[in-house]
Every structure is written in C-alpha cells, then in structure tokens.
Amino acid sequence: MSQLPRASLGRVLDDLGATLLDLVHGQALSTEPIAGIAIHDPYDEPHLPSPALVLGVGLREPAEIAALLRALGPQGAAGLIVRAPVPGGDELRVAAEESGVALLALTRGASWAQLAALLRSMLSQGDVGDAGPEMLGGLPSGDLFALANAVAALVDAPVTIEDPDSRVLAFSGRQEEADPSRVETILGRQVPERFARILSRAGVLRDLHRSAEPVFVAPPETAPDEFSVPRVAVAVRAGDEFLGSIWAAVHEPLTPDRSRAFSDAAKLVALHMLRLRAGADVERRLRTDLVGTALEGGTGARESLARLGLADQPLIVLALAPAAPESTADRSGLAADRQRLTDALAMHLSAVHAGSAVALLGDVAYGLLPVATSERATRVASEFLDRVGDRVPALIGVSPPAATVAELAAARAGADRALRVLRSGCGLRVARLSDVYTKAMVLELRDLIAARGDAPTGPLAKLIAYDAEHHASLVETLAAWLDAFGDAVAAAAALHVHPNTFRYRLRRLAEVGDLDLTDPEARFGAMLQLRVFSV
C-alpha cells in the first residue's frame, strides 16, 4: 500500500497560514514532504516519522519549548506547533535556529483536534498503489486546498469548499478579507448551526440545491457584525448527485465572466471530489483486507503487517463498537455510526502513533496500536471516547499485548471477549480482558449451556418451581444471601425486609431445595447456576 505524503512545511504554511498557523521562529524552506504528525507526551514519547510535525499540546514555558526543540532536532522533526501567544525573548529563537526545527503558533480558538484533522488530510496522499498523483485540470488529483486557491484566484475572493453537510473540506488563502463568520467556520471546519439556520430560513440552501448557476447571498440583518460580507455559492454536482458547494466571500455580485468561471470551477471540483471518494474507497477496502488478514494470524499475517508498516512490533488490538444494541437501533443509522467511529478512531490513533491501522470488519472496528502495554492502550482508548462524547456512545475492548505475529489472533480474541462483556451492560466503556475475565467466562459458559439446552437442576430447580407455584421469593432470597457472603442482616436490608423475615425465608429455602448452606460445594453450585442461568 502506498500512503505517500505530499505536503512540505512550506505548503502547510501556505494553506493554513494566516488562518490557523503562524511561523514564529525558524524557516520553512525545505521542500521535503512531511511524513506524519505526532502529539508530544512528556510521559510517553511517541515514535516520530521523519520528518514530522509535532503538536506541543499544553506547552507554555519558554524553557520547556526550547528543550523540546533541541530534543526534536536530532530526530529530524520539521516543526513544533504550540498554542499562541508564544512567549517572546531570544531563548526560543536561538533554540529553533540551533535545532533546525521551525516553531509555529496555533491561533487561539482553534482546537488541536481540528488542526490534526486538517494536517492529516493534507499529508495523506489518499491513493493506493499509485506511483504518482494523477492530474486533473492541471492540479494533483484530489488536492482540494490547491484547487481552492485556484478558484479564489479566478473569482478574486477567498473561498471554501464544503460537503453536503456544510463541513469545510478545504479553503483558500486570503481568509482575513472575509468576516468573523467565515473565520469561525474555518476554525470549526463546519458552518456554525446559527448561520446554517439563517441560510436555510432565507431559502439559500434550497436555491443552491436547485440551481446550476451561482447563488448570491446578501448579509442577513440578524447578524450584521458577524456575517457582514456577501457570499456567492455554487453547487458541486456529479449528474444529479449533490456533492457539496463552493462559497466565495465577495463584496459585490460576480461579473458574468467570473460567474461562468465559478460555475466551470464547480465541475472541476466535482471531478476532484469523486476522485478523492474513489481513492478513499479503494484505500479503505485494501486496509480492511490487510488488517483482517493480520488479525487472522495465518500465513499472510506477516506480509500484511509489513505492508501496514507494523511488522516486528508489539501490538495491542482495540475492538470498538457502538453501545446501541443491534436489535433496538436503526440499522442504517448504526452502520453510519460505525463508519464514523472507525474514521474517528483512525484519526485519533494516527495522532498518537503514526503507524497505527484501523479497519471496520463486520460490526466491529479494530485498531492495531503499536504500543507495548495494555495500560497505555487503555488510556488511549479512554481519551478517544472522552473526545467522541455521548452523541454516539461507544465501547472499546483492549487486548493483551501481542509480541509476535502468532499471538495476534489470540489478542483479537481477547479484545472481542472484553468487548462482549462491555456490550452485555457491565457499566464500563473501556476494559481489558483481565479486567472482566470472570464475566467473560460466565458469558461463554452461558453459550455452552444454551447450545446443549441445559436447564437449572438440583436445589435451584426446586426453588424455581416452588416460587412459580406459591409466588414466593426463595430464589431471590438465596441470591441476596450469597451476594452478602452469608450476612443475613445485610441481605435483608438489600431486599428491604426485616432480618427475622429473611432468616425464616432462608430456613424455608434450605428445606424446600434440600440445600445445605454450610456446604461450600453446595453454595458454589447454587451461585454458579444463578449466574449462568441469570435467575
């Protein structure tokens, strides 16, 4: 698989500069393509592809930043990004010059997750197996940022390219010429909901979907300070399919010549978006095949890991699935949730470790994370779920480490077993198999019992029959007593009955079930059947 980077540090600054990033110290003259991004963690140093862009999340003190610059120099890092404002003084300038690592500032208001997503989309070639990028209209296939700048030059205005859900796919330079609403849109990579409602009420989105010509949008009276510059928008279509739109921030309606150029540009954008989608589909299928083959642990596993860039490394398998049960959820919505979670996990893991691989196999997304301990993987999984939030509740099972290819299939099975316990409703979101091993064994024993058609026997069967005939609560009494380790007072409190009433029921269940409560084997047998049969 070819995952060819294409953007140098200079290209990153050309596309994201003035809006998201500023070059504070050092130079961006190298044309060497960036190999990946990494998040700086002082307690667990990430593996850096060379050259890398490092996100210095949480770095504030000049001494910390200077020390990291000097540490990144020998590792071949291209740049370090910290949150603006960057402390002044000569210390950072000297460190950047000595290390050869450029120091960049991320504008306030932009999130690190947004920046990571933008960088990832720029650095990833997106084509599988191509020796070089295909050209469309004189531009590299799928290069929406370069295309946005070309369209901006045609209409002499800053533009954004958006998908059907008003998410920003790419944007041109000169965004400082627009208004606060455009800046907010780019920082959030999404048209804010309040502006989307304004456009919808004004019929702009309806006209955009229906018209093949550019649509002029006057600033609304309800948000004069934020939305002060007019827009002109044109739909991007492939046949009857609405792929997205291009939005230019203009100060007056376009001339007829520029309006035609804008419409023609939409056709070229459509070709690039289709090429991007086709390339993403091919890459996703290939990655799915490689991850699936690796997880099977057969003869092709080693070659698959090599093609994924994960050969000869310890691996942890993460098994991710939505928390909604299949039987109660909308199937089409659940499938979309799975794919969104898979893509989000891929982005998150790539920020943690550039060599990670993620694929959706059936109804579970599997991540291969090249770390040595399940504790580290559990922290990564928990951080991911915290960032995803509760809109799409999800669960992640974490495998034991797989030191060799031969152990990978067993690691996947371990992650699956942990995920199954989570899906059964144990109250956790993330778990290692070792955390829920007993629950996993009980679930597997239930499978065996169900396959053989077994039913409760012995004392428990007698108690169940007695309760059904006399509307008694002897089984409930037994379960409470066992859960309380034989403490009748605590068990009575759990059932909200008087201790004397509870003791009477306890004696009665011993008589009815012919159960010797002083016998450890009898107690264990009763407890095991209660768990297995979920009585």
Secondary structure by P-SEA (a helix, b strand, c coil): ccccccccaaaaaaaccccccccccccccccccccbbbbbbccccccccccbbbbbcccccaaaaaaaaaaaccccccbbbbcccccccaaaaaaaaaacbbbbbccccccaaaaaaaaaaaaccccccccbbbbcccccccaaaaaaaaaaaaacbbbbbbcccccccccccccccccaaaaaaaaaccccaaaaaaaaaaaaaaaaaccccbbbbcccccccccccbbbbbbbbbccccccccccccccccccaaaaaaaaaaaaaaaaaaaaaaaaaaaaaaaaaaaaaaaaacccaaaaaaaaaccccbbbbbbbbbbccccccccaaaaaaaaaaaaaaaaaaaaaacccbbbbbcccbbbbbcccccaaaaaaaaaaaaaaacccccbbbbbbcccccccaaaaaaaaaaaaaaaaaaccccccccccccaaaaaaaaaaaaaaaaccccccaaaaaaaaaaaccccaaaaaaaaaaacccaaaaaaaacccaaaaaaaaaaaaaaaccccccaaaaaaaaaaaaaacc
